[in-house]
């Protein structure tokens, strides 16, 4: 009898995990799948790079504006209903994207898709925290980190395979069946985690404390660098090295493959070694990987790009597992959606920075806004400048992490001294 109950419990948890993983995959896939279509969109709508770039930025801005609101609505009215509403919005946005006859309607539909994705990204993390046991929290966050990185990095590779066959509209059609399956799974598998029914305006302020700020700041900087790899990578591989879209897509799939094998082990490492140590290791690997992206591809081409990604991606997975675990570990149940929203907010601001600011840095390094007409040496120069800056950004994240840990230890020591004096 006890074995049967354990088996039923495990199956139920597996269903919940698969559902939440799929919703996170959808949100992160939507973040990056349009990147590789930018040249095709520029040609289809006869628009300059700055205008078609809005297809990416609109999604990220909508995501950023909506994530904290999504978290609060989940806390107040239930995590499951919020997730279902988000899946409905994401499906509708994807449908309109696939049908859009003009660039500006496509940009508007991407914004709608981004609002839906805000609910998926935020509430899947909160529900995973709600359903995971304390001893497996690191692994649960590692899995979501794996899926998030997988979806973000899978977008360009999947797009590279679809665009030659279906045109740019295919990258949005492919998201429709995934969203429908996720909705059915969420409706049948997820527990009815009820909300508090309160709408206190102080909830965000109370969730945002000094201990959480370093996690949010580092999350922003890391996301900036990861989005930079996804925006700059296709241009470097396609225009700098002269590879076809299919080859670019396959090379961009290297990151997802590494993510599959490194995400859950990263979470287990967090459970065993603690989040602080694993977070520091992840940041160091990322700094090294970003520096290698600035140097090696210009020396040994595709091989240098691959070697750099092999260093960068596991570092990101280690960071993601450790940072999410540290941020959510001691959060009360009625604030998990809000804190998850703050984590998503910081990440999305970083993604916008990677897509817009770092994209502008790349264009500056190339020497022209019309990247399609740039010569390979100019593309290589832009690549080098962009990732030297990216390496500096991760170095700043390492500094924030060190400062945050020292401040945390000092605060803990002060509290212990006060308790000693009182006793």
NORPEMO-V329772 format. One record per pair of residues at least 12 apart in sequence whose ideal C-beta (glycine too) atoms are under 6 Angstrom apart, sorted by the first residue. I is the first residue (numbers start at 1). GAP is how many residues later the second one is. D is the distance in Angstrom with one decimal. If there is no record, write none. Layout:
I_GAP_D ; I_GAP_D
This chain:
15_174_4.2 ; 16_115_5.3 ; 16_173_5.6 ; 19_166_4.2 ; 19_167_5.4 ; 19_170_4.7 ; 20_104_4.4 ; 20_107_5.8 ; 20_108_5.2 ; 21_126_4.7 ; 22_160_4.7 ; 23_97_4.5 ; 23_101_4.5 ; 23_159_5.2 ; 24_100_4.8 ; 24_120_5.3 ; 24_123_4.6 ; 24_124_5.5 ; 25_122_4.9 ; 25_126_4.3 ; 26_94_5.8 ; 26_152_5.7 ; 27_90_4.0 ; 27_93_4.0 ; 27_94_4.1 ; 28_120_4.6 ; 28_123_3.1 ; 28_124_4.4 ; 29_122_4.0 ; 29_126_5.3 ; 30_83_5.7 ; 30_87_5.2 ; 31_121_5.4 ; 32_120_4.8 ; 32_123_3.2 ; 32_124_6.0 ; 32_198_4.9 ; 33_122_3.5 ; 33_126_5.1 ; 33_138_4.9 ; 34_21_5.1 ; 34_22_5.5 ; 35_121_5.4 ; 35_195_5.4 ; 35_196_5.9 ; 36_120_4.2 ; 36_123_4.1 ; 36_124_5.3 ; 36_198_4.9 ; 37_122_5.6 ; 37_131_4.5 ; 37_134_5.7 ; 38_14_5.1 ; 40_123_5.7 ; 40_128_4.6 ; 41_127_5.8 ; 45_58_4.2 ; 47_56_5.6 ; 49_320_5.8 ; 49_322_6.0 ; 54_53_5.1 ; 55_52_5.8 ; 55_55_5.6 ; 56_299_5.0 ; 57_298_5.6 ; 57_299_5.7 ; 58_49_4.7 ; 58_52_4.6 ; 58_53_4.5 ; 59_51_4.5 ; 59_55_4.0 ; 60_288_5.8 ; 60_291_5.0 ; 60_292_4.5 ; 62_49_4.2 ; 62_52_3.1 ; 62_53_4.9 ; 63_51_4.4 ; 63_54_5.5 ; 63_55_5.0 ; 63_285_4.6 ; 64_284_4.0 ; 64_285_5.7 ; 66_49_4.7 ; 66_52_3.6 ; 67_51_4.5 ; 67_55_5.1 ; 67_274_4.6 ; 67_277_4.0 ; 67_278_4.7 ; 68_273_4.2 ; 68_277_5.4 ; 70_48_4.6 ; 70_49_4.4 ; 70_52_4.6 ; 70_271_6.0 ; 71_51_4.7 ; 71_266_4.0 ; 71_267_4.6 ; 71_269_5.4 ; 71_270_2.6 ; 72_266_5.6 ; 74_49_4.7 ; 74_52_6.0 ; 74_263_3.7 ; 75_120_5.6 ; 75_259_5.8 ; 75_262_4.0 ; 75_263_5.7 ; 76_119_4.6 ; 76_120_5.9 ; 76_123_5.5 ; 77_118_4.4 ; 78_116_5.2 ; 78_117_4.6 ; 79_44_5.1 ; 79_47_5.5 ; 79_48_5.0 ; 79_114_4.4 ; 80_110_4.8 ; 80_112_5.7 ; 80_113_5.9 ; 82_37_5.5 ; 82_41_5.1 ; 83_40_4.5 ; 83_103_5.5 ; 84_102_5.7 ; 86_30_4.8 ; 86_33_2.4 ; 86_34_4.9 ; 87_92_5.8 ; 87_95_5.6 ; 87_96_4.4 ; 89_26_5.7 ; 89_27_3.2 ; 90_23_5.8 ; 90_26_3.3 ; 90_27_5.9 ; 90_89_5.3 ; 91_88_4.2 ; 93_16_5.3 ; 93_19_3.8 ; 93_20_3.0 ; 93_23_5.7 ; 94_19_5.8 ; 94_78_5.1 ; 94_81_4.4 ; 94_82_5.4 ; 96_13_3.7 ; 97_12_4.4 ; 97_75_4.0 ; 98_71_5.0 ; 98_74_4.0 ; 98_75_4.9 ; 121_223_4.9 ; 122_218_4.9 ; 122_219_4.6 ; 122_222_4.8 ; 125_215_4.2 ; 126_210_4.4 ; 126_211_4.3 ; 126_214_4.4 ; 128_12_5.0 ; 128_16_5.8 ; 129_199_5.0 ; 129_207_5.0 ; 130_63_5.3 ; 137_188_5.9 ; 138_129_4.5 ; 138_132_3.5 ; 138_133_3.8 ; 138_187_5.0 ; 139_128_4.1 ; 139_129_5.5 ; 141_126_5.8 ; 141_180_5.3 ; 141_183_4.3 ; 141_184_4.8 ; 142_121_5.2 ; 142_122_5.1 ; 142_124_4.9 ; 142_125_1.9 ; 142_179_4.0 ; 143_121_5.6 ; 145_118_5.4 ; 145_172_5.8 ; 145_175_3.5 ; 145_176_4.9 ; 146_113_5.4 ; 146_117_2.3 ; 149_110_4.2 ; 150_106_4.7 ; 150_109_4.8 ; 153_102_3.7 ; 153_103_4.5 ; 154_102_4.6 ; 156_78_5.6 ; 156_96_4.2 ; 157_92_4.2 ; 157_95_4.3 ; 157_96_3.7 ; 159_12_4.8 ; 160_85_4.8 ; 160_86_5.9 ; 160_88_5.2 ; 160_89_2.1 ; 161_88_5.2 ; 163_82_6.0 ; 164_81_5.9 ; 196_138_5.1 ; 203_135_5.5 ; 204_134_5.9 ; 207_128_4.9 ; 207_131_4.5 ; 207_132_5.2 ; 214_186_5.5 ; 214_190_3.0 ; 215_108_5.5 ; 215_111_6.0 ; 215_112_4.5 ; 216_130_4.1 ; 217_183_5.3 ; 218_179_4.6 ; 218_182_5.5 ; 218_183_5.8 ; 219_104_5.9 ; 219_127_4.4 ; 219_128_5.3 ; 220_126_4.4 ; 220_129_5.3 ; 220_130_4.1 ; 221_172_5.2 ; 221_176_4.3 ; 222_97_5.8 ; 223_124_4.4 ; 223_127_2.9 ; 223_128_5.1 ; 224_126_4.1 ; 224_129_4.3 ; 224_130_4.5 ; 225_65_5.8 ; 225_165_4.6 ; 225_168_5.7 ; 225_169_5.9 ; 227_124_4.5 ; 227_127_2.6 ; 227_128_5.4 ; 228_126_4.4 ; 228_130_4.3 ; 228_162_5.4 ; 231_124_5.5 ; 231_128_5.2 ; 232_130_5.1 ; 232_154_5.5 ; 234_14_5.5 ; 235_136_5.8 ; 236_143_5.9 ; 236_147_4.8 ; 237_14_5.7 ; 239_140_5.1 ; 240_136_5.0 ; 240_139_3.6 ; 240_140_5.4 ; 254_55_5.4 ; 255_54_5.5 ; 255_58_4.9 ; 258_55_4.3 ; 262_52_4.5 ; 262_55_4.5 ; 263_54_5.0 ; 266_51_4.5 ; 266_52_4.8 ; 266_55_4.3 ; 267_54_4.5 ; 270_51_5.0 ; 270_52_5.1 ; 270_55_5.2 ; 275_47_4.2 ; 275_50_4.8 ; 275_51_4.0 ; 278_40_5.3 ; 278_44_4.1 ; 279_40_5.8 ; 279_43_3.7 ; 279_44_5.8 ; 281_37_5.7 ; 282_33_4.8 ; 282_36_3.2 ; 282_37_3.4 ; 283_36_5.9 ; 283_114_5.6 ; 283_115_4.9 ; 285_26_5.9 ; 285_30_2.8 ; 286_26_5.9 ; 286_29_3.9 ; 286_30_6.0 ; 286_108_4.8 ; 287_104_5.7 ; 287_107_4.1 ; 287_108_5.5 ; 288_23_5.6 ; 289_19_5.5 ; 289_22_3.8 ; 289_23_2.8 ; 289_26_5.8 ; 290_97_5.4 ; 290_100_4.2 ; 290_101_4.1 ; 290_104_5.6 ; 291_100_4.1 ; 292_16_3.9 ; 292_19_6.0 ; 293_15_4.2 ; 293_94_4.2 ; 294_90_5.0 ; 294_93_3.7 ; 294_94_4.5 ; 296_12_5.5 ; 298_82_5.0 ; 298_86_5.8 ; 327_16_5.7 ; 358_28_6.0 ; 361_25_5.3 ; 361_28_6.0 ; 362_20_4.6 ; 362_24_4.6 ; 365_16_5.3 ; 365_17_3.3 ; 365_20_3.6 ; 366_12_4.8 ; 366_13_5.9 ; 366_16_3.7
